[in-house]
Amino acid sequence: MKAMFSGRVGLWILGVAALISFVDSGWTVSPATGDLWIGWASTEITPDRPVALVGQKHKRVSTRVRDPLTATALAIETKNEQGDMIDQAVMVSCDLIFIAGWTQTEIRKRLPSLAPDLDPNKVFLNATHTHTGPQQVAGSFRGLYDVSADPDVMSATDYGDFLVDRLLGAITEAWKHRSPGGVSWGLGHAVVGHNRRAVYFDGTTQMYGKTNREDFDRVEGYEDHSLPLLFFWDRDGRMTGMVVNLTCPAQETESLSEVSADFWHDIREEFRNRHGGSLFLFPQCGSAGDISPHLIYRRAAEDRMRERRGLDRRGEIARRVVDGIDAILPYADSDKRFAVPFEHKVDWLDLPQLDPPNPPFYLTDDPCRTEVHLIRLGDIAIASNPFELYLDYGVRIQARSPALLTLIVQLSTMKLGYLPTEQAVQGGGYSAVQYLVGPEGGTVLVDKTVSGLKEMWE
C-alpha cells in the first residue's frame, strides 16, 4: 500500500513539474472549462424616416420600409464552481452594410455605466452587408449620400445616434438576462453564395462579367456552400436561438430604394414559421469579399426551377438555408454541452498597407490597427475581421485552425474595405483595384489568426 501511495505521489509530482515546465516554456494553458451562461436580445434598428441607402455608387433615398432591420445580441459567459466569471463575450449582428468604427467606439464608451461587470472590449459587432440600410456617420463616402439639403430625410448623424441607443439597449438586455444554458454545433450545406468574378483569356477579370462571351475562360475562385451552425439551449434542453454562419453577403435585392434586411429577413421568417417565433437567429457573414448571391451563369435554369416552386429569389435562399438547418437539428439536439472550455481574445494587428495608398472612396476608418476577435467555445472557434475578406483567406484560416470547426466573421468592428488575393489583384476589376491592405497583409492576417487560435488549443 505504501509503495502504491508513494508511486502516485511521484507521478503527481512529475505531473506538476511538467505543467510548470509547460507554462514556463511560453505555451498557453487551455482555457478553463466552466458552466455556460447565455443571454439573448433583439431590437429593431429600422429608421423611422426616409434615409439615404448605402451600397451603390449613386444616391438612393428610401421610399418605404420593405422589411425591418434587426440587431441581435448574444451574450456568452462561463463561470467556475464558485460562480466567478471565467471569460465573457457579447456579439451583436446588425442588418447593416458594415460597422462604422465610430459606432463600435461609441458603444464601448457608453457601456461601462450601463453594465459595469461587462468588459467593453469583449463586445463586438458584425454586419450582414445589406445594401438597403442607412449610413452611420456624416461625411462618409465622400459626401455621395449627403442629404443635408432635405430636412425630411434622416441624417447619418441622427441615425447613428439612434442606432447606438438601440444597440446599447440590446447589449445590456442580453447581458442582464443571461442564465445557465448549453451549446451544440452542426455543419450543414446550403447553396447561396457564388463567386462573382469572371476571368477572360487575356487574364483580365470583371465582377459580374458576361460569361457568354467567346473569350470567357473561367470563374475566378472557390465557393463555400457549408453552413456552420451553433445552437443554444436553456437548462431544460429547449432551444433558445442559433448562430447561422453563411459565406455570402446579404445583397440579393441590393438595388432597391427601400429599407430592407435582404434575404436574412426571409430566412428569419421561414425559420420562425417552422420552429416558433420566440427563437433568436444570429446571422454571420463568412469571408465573402468575392462572393454574392447573384448568378453569373446558368441563371435561366435556376430561375425556372425557382418559379416552379412559386418562390422569388430571396424565398429560395430562405428555403435552402432553413432546409439545411432542419437537416442538422436532430443531431445537434443530441449533443448539448452545458460546460465547455471558453476563451475570448481581442487582438489589434498592424497589417502592412499599400505604398503609395490606394484607398476606396468609402473608407472611413483607420486601418493602422486591425481589430480581431478570437473565441474558443468547446471544440468550435470564431474568428472575426473588419474586411470584405476574399474567400481564399477564410479557407486558409479554417484549414490550418486547430478547432474542429471554425466560423469566420467578416465586416466586424469597423469597415476597412476589400482584402483581395494576389490572383485577384493580377486580374483587376472592382474589389481588386482600390484597397489599403493587400495580399501581403492578408497573409499576415491569416498567420496571426491561426497562431492565436493555436494558443487556445495548445
C-alpha positions in Angstrom: 0.0 0.0 0.0 2.8 2.4 0.9 4.6 1.6 -2.4 1.4 2.3 -4.4 0.8 5.6 -2.5 4.4 6.6 -3.0 4.2 5.8 -6.7 1.0 8.0 -7.0 2.7 10.9 -5.2 5.7 10.6 -7.5 3.5 10.7 -10.6 1.7 13.7 -9.2 5.0 15.5 -8.6 6.1 14.7 -12.1 2.9 16.0 -13.5 3.1 19.2 -11.6 6.7 19.6 -12.7 5.7 19.0 -16.3 2.9 21.6 -16.0 5.3 24.2 -14.5 7.8 23.5 -17.3 5.0 23.7 -19.9 3.9 27.1 -18.6 7.4 28.4 -18.3 8.1 27.5 -21.9 5.7 30.2 -23.0 2.9 27.8 -24.1 -0.6 28.8 -23.3 -2.7 26.6 -21.0 -6.0 25.6 -22.5 -8.9 27.7 -21.2 -10.7 26.5 -18.1 -13.9 24.6 -18.5 -16.8 26.5 -16.9 -20.6 26.4 -16.7 -22.2 28.3 -19.6 -24.5 31.3 -19.1 -26.3 32.5 -22.2 -28.3 35.7 -22.8 -30.2 36.9 -25.9 -31.9 40.1 -27.0 -33.1 41.6 -30.3 -34.1 45.1 -31.3 -35.3 46.9 -34.4 -32.9 49.3 -36.0 -35.2 50.4 -38.8 -35.1 54.2 -39.3 -38.4 56.0 -38.7 -37.9 58.4 -41.5 -36.6 58.2 -45.1 -32.8 57.7 -45.3 -30.1 57.6 -47.9 -29.4 53.9 -48.6 -25.7 52.8 -48.7 -24.3 50.4 -51.2 -24.4 51.7 -54.7 -22.4 54.4 -56.4 -25.4 56.7 -56.6 -27.7 58.2 -54.0 -31.0 56.4 -53.2 -33.4 57.8 -50.7 -35.7 55.2 -49.3 -39.4 55.4 -50.3 -40.7 52.8 -47.8 -39.7 50.0 -45.4 -40.0 46.7 -47.2 -39.0 44.7 -44.1 -37.4 45.6 -40.7 -33.7 45.9 -40.0 -32.8 43.9 -36.9 -29.9 43.7 -34.4 -29.5 40.6 -32.4 -27.2 40.4 -29.3 -25.8 37.1 -27.9 -24.1 37.2 -24.5 -21.8 34.3 -23.5 -20.2 33.8 -20.1 -18.6 30.9 -18.3 -18.4 30.6 -14.5 -16.5 28.3 -12.2 -17.9 26.3 -9.4 -17.8 29.3 -7.1 -19.9 31.3 -9.5 -17.0 33.6 -10.5 -16.6 34.7 -14.1 -14.0 32.9 -16.2 -14.5 34.8 -19.5 -17.2 36.7 -21.4 -18.3 37.8 -24.9 -21.2 39.7 -26.4 -21.6 39.5 -30.1 -24.1 41.7 -32.0 -25.2 41.0 -35.5 -26.7 44.0 -37.4 -28.6 44.3 -40.7 -26.3 47.0 -42.0 -23.8 47.2 -44.8 -20.9 47.5 -42.4 -20.0 48.6 -38.9 -18.6 52.1 -38.7 -15.6 52.4 -36.4 -17.4 55.3 -34.7 -20.4 53.0 -33.9 -18.2 50.4 -32.2 -16.2 53.0 -30.3 -19.3 54.9 -29.1 -20.8 51.7 -27.7 -17.7 50.9 -25.8 -17.5 54.5 -24.4 -21.1 54.4 -23.0 -21.3 50.7 -22.0 -19.5 50.8 -18.6 -22.2 53.0 -17.0 -24.9 50.5 -18.1 -23.1 47.2 -17.5 -20.2 47.7 -15.1 -19.3 44.0 -15.0 -19.1 43.7 -18.8 -15.7 44.4 -20.4 -16.4 46.8 -23.3 -13.6 45.3 -25.3 -15.3 41.9 -25.2 -18.3 43.4 -27.1 -18.1 43.4 -30.9 -20.5 44.0 -33.8 -20.7 42.4 -37.2 -22.8 43.4 -40.3 -24.8 41.2 -42.7 -23.8 43.6 -45.6 -27.3 44.6 -46.8 -27.1 47.3 -49.4 -30.5 48.7 -48.4 -29.8 50.2 -45.0 -28.7 53.7 -43.7 -25.2 55.2 -43.3 -24.0 55.7 -39.7 -21.5 58.6 -39.9 -21.9 62.0 -41.6 -19.5 62.8 -44.4 -18.7 59.2 -45.2 -18.5 58.0 -48.8 -17.0 61.4 -49.7 -20.4 63.0 -49.4 -22.1 60.7 -52.0 -25.1 60.2 -49.8 -25.3 63.7 -48.4 -29.0 64.6 -47.5 -28.4 67.9 -45.7 -30.5 69.8 -48.2 -33.6 67.7 -47.5 -34.9 68.1 -43.9 -37.4 65.3 -44.4 -34.6 62.8 -44.8 -32.9 61.4 -41.7 -29.3 62.4 -41.5 -26.4 60.0 -40.9 -25.7 61.6 -37.6 -29.3 61.2 -36.4 -29.4 57.6 -37.5 -26.0 56.9 -35.9 -27.2 58.2 -32.5 -30.5 56.2 -32.9 -28.5 53.1 -33.8 -26.2 53.3 -30.8 -29.1 53.8 -28.4 -30.8 50.7 -29.8 -27.7 48.6 -29.7 -26.8 49.5 -26.2 -30.4 48.5 -25.1 -30.0 45.1 -26.8 -26.5 44.5 -25.4 -27.5 45.3 -21.8 -30.7 43.3 -22.0 -28.8 40.2 -23.3 -26.2 40.6 -20.6 -28.7 41.2 -17.8 -30.8 38.1 -18.8 -28.1 35.6 -19.2 -28.9 32.3 -17.5 -27.5 28.7 -17.3 -27.5 27.1 -20.7 -25.9 24.8 -23.2 -24.4 24.8 -26.7 -24.1 22.3 -29.6 -22.9 22.6 -33.1 -23.7 21.3 -36.5 -22.4 21.5 -40.1 -24.9 21.6 -42.9 -24.9 22.9 -46.5 -26.9 25.4 -48.5 -26.0 26.8 -51.9 -26.4 30.5 -51.6 -23.1 32.4 -52.4 -21.3 32.3 -55.8 -18.0 33.7 -56.9 -18.9 36.8 -58.8 -15.7 37.4 -60.8 -15.4 36.2 -64.5 -11.9 35.7 -66.0 -11.2 36.1 -69.7 -8.4 34.6 -71.9 -6.4 37.8 -71.7 -6.1 37.4 -67.9 -8.4 40.3 -67.1 -11.3 39.9 -64.6 -14.7 41.6 -64.2 -17.1 41.5 -61.4 -20.4 40.1 -62.8 -18.6 39.9 -66.2 -20.5 38.3 -69.0 -19.9 34.6 -69.3 -21.4 34.1 -72.7 -18.5 35.9 -74.4 -16.3 33.8 -76.6 -13.2 34.8 -74.6 -14.7 33.7 -71.2 -12.2 31.5 -69.5 -13.5 30.6 -66.0 -14.9 31.8 -62.8 -12.1 33.1 -60.7 -12.4 31.4 -57.3 -13.8 28.9 -55.0 -17.3 28.9 -53.5 -18.1 27.7 -49.9 -21.6 26.2 -49.5 -21.1 25.0 -46.0 -23.5 26.0 -43.3 -21.8 26.1 -39.9 -24.3 26.4 -37.0 -24.2 26.9 -33.3 -27.3 26.0 -31.3 -28.0 27.4 -27.8 -30.3 25.8 -25.2 -31.7 26.5 -21.8 -31.1 24.2 -18.8 -34.2 22.2 -19.7 -32.9 21.4 -23.2 -35.1 23.8 -25.1 -33.5 25.7 -27.9 -33.3 29.5 -27.4 -31.6 30.5 -30.6 -28.8 29.8 -33.0 -25.9 31.3 -34.9 -26.0 30.8 -38.7 -22.7 31.4 -40.5 -23.2 31.9 -44.2 -20.4 32.7 -46.7 -22.5 35.2 -48.6 -23.3 38.9 -48.2 -27.0 39.9 -48.0 -27.3 41.6 -51.3 -29.8 39.7 -53.4 -32.1 42.8 -53.8 -29.3 45.3 -53.3 -30.6 48.0 -55.7 -34.0 48.7 -54.1 -35.0 52.2 -52.9 -36.5 50.5 -49.9 -35.2 49.8 -46.4 -34.6 46.0 -46.2 -32.6 43.4 -44.4 -32.5 41.5 -47.8 -32.6 37.7 -47.6 -31.9 37.5 -43.8 -35.5 38.7 -43.3 -36.8 35.8 -45.3 -34.6 33.3 -43.5 -35.8 34.6 -40.2 -39.5 34.3 -41.3 -39.1 30.8 -42.7 -37.1 29.7 -39.6 -39.7 31.0 -37.2 -42.6 29.7 -39.2 -41.1 26.2 -38.8 -39.7 26.5 -35.2 -41.6 29.2 -33.4 -41.5 33.0 -33.2 -39.6 33.2 -29.9 -36.3 31.8 -31.2 -33.4 34.1 -31.8 -31.4 33.9 -35.1 -27.9 35.4 -35.2 -26.5 35.9 -38.8 -22.8 35.9 -39.5 -21.3 36.6 -42.9 -18.2 34.5 -43.6 -15.2 35.5 -45.7 -17.1 36.6 -48.9 -15.3 39.6 -50.5 -15.5 37.9 -53.9 -18.9 36.2 -53.3 -22.5 37.2 -53.8 -25.9 35.5 -54.2 -26.1 36.6 -57.9 -25.5 34.0 -60.6 -23.2 34.7 -63.5 -24.1 31.6 -65.5 -26.9 29.0 -65.6 -29.3 31.6 -64.3 -32.2 30.7 -66.7 -32.4 27.1 -65.4 -32.1 28.2 -61.8 -34.9 30.8 -62.3 -37.2 28.2 -64.0 -36.8 25.8 -61.0 -37.5 28.6 -58.6 -40.6 29.6 -60.4 -41.9 26.0 -60.3 -41.7 26.2 -56.5 -43.5 29.6 -56.5 -40.7 31.4 -54.8 -38.8 34.6 -55.5 -35.0 34.5 -55.3 -35.0 35.6 -51.6 -37.6 33.0 -50.7 -35.5 30.3 -52.5 -32.4 31.3 -50.4 -34.5 31.1 -47.2 -35.8 27.6 -48.2 -32.3 26.3 -48.8 -30.9 27.7 -45.6 -33.7 26.5 -43.3 -33.7 23.1 -45.1 -30.0 23.0 -44.2 -30.7 23.8 -40.6 -33.5 21.3 -40.3 -31.3 18.5 -41.7 -28.8 19.1 -38.9 -31.1 20.0 -36.0 -31.8 16.4 -34.8 -28.1 15.7 -34.5 -27.4 19.0 -32.7 -30.2 18.2 -30.2 -28.4 15.0 -29.2 -25.0 16.6 -28.3 -25.7 19.5 -25.9 -22.9 20.7 -23.7 -23.5 22.8 -20.6 -19.9 23.2 -19.5 -17.2 23.8 -22.1 -13.7 25.4 -22.4 -14.3 29.1 -23.3 -11.9 31.9 -24.1 -12.2 35.2 -25.8 -9.1 37.1 -27.0 -9.0 40.5 -28.6 -6.0 41.3 -30.8 -5.0 44.5 -32.6 -2.8 43.8 -35.6 -0.6 46.1 -37.5 -1.0 44.9 -41.1 1.2 46.1 -44.0 -0.5 48.6 -46.3 0.0 49.7 -49.9 2.6 52.2 -50.5 1.5 54.5 -52.0 -2.0 54.0 -50.6 -4.9 53.4 -53.0 -8.0 53.7 -50.7 -11.5 53.1 -51.9 -13.8 56.0 -51.8 -15.9 54.6 -49.0 -13.1 54.1 -46.5 -13.9 55.9 -43.2 -11.8 54.1 -40.6 -8.1 54.0 -39.9 -6.6 50.6 -41.0 -3.4 51.0 -38.9 -4.8 48.9 -36.1 -6.9 46.0 -37.3 -9.2 44.6 -34.5 -9.6 40.8 -34.5 -11.7 38.7 -32.0 -10.9 35.1 -31.4 -13.2 32.8 -29.5 -12.9 29.2 -28.4 -16.3 27.7 -27.4 -15.7 24.0 -26.8 -14.4 22.4 -30.0 -15.5 25.4 -32.1 -13.6 28.6 -33.0 -14.9 32.0 -34.1 -12.5 34.4 -35.8 -13.5 38.0 -36.8 -12.0 40.5 -39.2 -13.1 44.0 -40.4 -12.7 43.4 -44.1 -14.7 42.3 -47.1 -12.3 39.4 -47.0 -11.8 37.2 -50.1 -12.9 33.7 -49.5 -9.4 32.1 -50.0 -8.2 33.8 -46.8 -11.1 32.3 -44.8 -10.3 28.9 -46.3 -6.7 29.2 -45.3 -7.7 30.0 -41.7 -10.2 27.2 -41.5 -7.8 24.6 -43.0 -5.0 25.5 -40.5 -7.1 26.1 -37.5 -6.8 23.6 -34.6 -10.6 23.8 -34.0 -13.0 21.1 -35.1 -15.0 23.8 -36.9 -14.0 27.5 -37.4 -16.6 30.2 -38.1 -15.1 33.2 -40.0 -16.9 36.6 -39.4 -16.1 39.4 -41.7 -17.2 43.1 -41.5 -16.7 43.2 -37.8 -15.9 46.2 -35.6 -15.2 48.7 -38.4 -15.1 49.0 -42.2 -11.6 48.5 -43.8 -12.6 47.7 -47.4 -11.8 44.7 -49.6 -8.8 42.5 -49.0 -8.2 40.8 -52.3 -5.9 37.9 -53.2 -2.8 38.1 -55.4 -4.7 36.3 -58.1 -7.5 38.9 -58.0 -5.1 41.8 -58.0 -3.4 40.5 -61.2 -6.9 40.2 -62.9 -8.1 43.6 -61.7 -11.7 44.6 -61.7 -13.9 46.0 -59.0 -12.9 44.9 -55.4 -9.3 44.3 -56.5 -8.1 47.7 -57.7 -8.8 50.0 -54.7 -7.8 48.8 -51.2 -5.4 49.7 -48.5 -4.4 46.2 -47.3 -3.5 43.7 -50.0 -2.2 40.1 -50.3 0.8 40.7 -48.1 -1.5 41.9 -45.3 -3.9 39.1 -46.0 -1.1 36.6 -45.3 -0.2 38.3 -42.0 -3.9 38.3 -41.0 -4.2 34.6 -41.7 -0.9 33.8 -39.9 -1.8 35.9 -36.8 -5.3 34.5 -36.6 -4.1 30.9 -36.9 -1.4 31.4 -34.3 -3.9 33.0 -31.9 -6.3 30.1 -32.3 -3.5 27.6 -31.8 -2.6 29.2 -28.4 -6.2 28.5 -27.3 -5.8 24.8 -28.0 -2.2 24.1 -27.1 
